[in-house]
């Protein structure tokens, strides 16, 4: 029984030693927060806007170069090249909000009349056109760079062609001294006719009506 206890104790001791060795190896191999690992060396990182031209050795420090045009690094790094700047492509309905620099990527925003459907921090990667209201509707909520437009229906004696911020009341022809030629709908205003035209129409129609009446009377005589 004692032999079994000794074997267990010895195995536990070996396990603890192996675990301690593994932990020490990890600690010893870890680099500092401002370093990157290459081979067996922990090299100082290049600052933002630069990349690594040549890794450090035990005899020299890291050699860094500025990012070329249209590239950037936005954090201290151990990169062998800078990131390519994003392009704000009008084909995906984007325009430049902030130009790329050596320390930050391009930021894009939607073109006028569009809103972002794929937002990222302070920018956008995709957009679509604002909803267009139909005739009979008005723009209840104007679209922004990050929200779509909201439409609502006209009610009562009002109308809109779809571009109005509110429905407009139908014109009252009588208040203008005119006649209603065609009643208004939710998509069109009332069509008014002036009195002179109305009188002219009556003068044109009246003789024809009289002539038709005479013809009917003559035909009915025995």
Secondary structure, DSSP 8 states (H G I E B T S, - for coil): -HHHHHHHHHHHHHHHHHHHHHHHHHHHH---TTEEEETTEEEE-B-TTEEEEE---SSS--EEEE--TTEE--S-B--SS-EE-----GGGTEEEEE--BTTB--EEEE-TTEEESSEETTEES-EEE-----TTEEEEE---SSS--EEEE--SSEE--S--SS-EE---GGGGTEEEEE---SSS--EEEEHHHHHHHHHHHHHHHHHHHHHHHHHH--
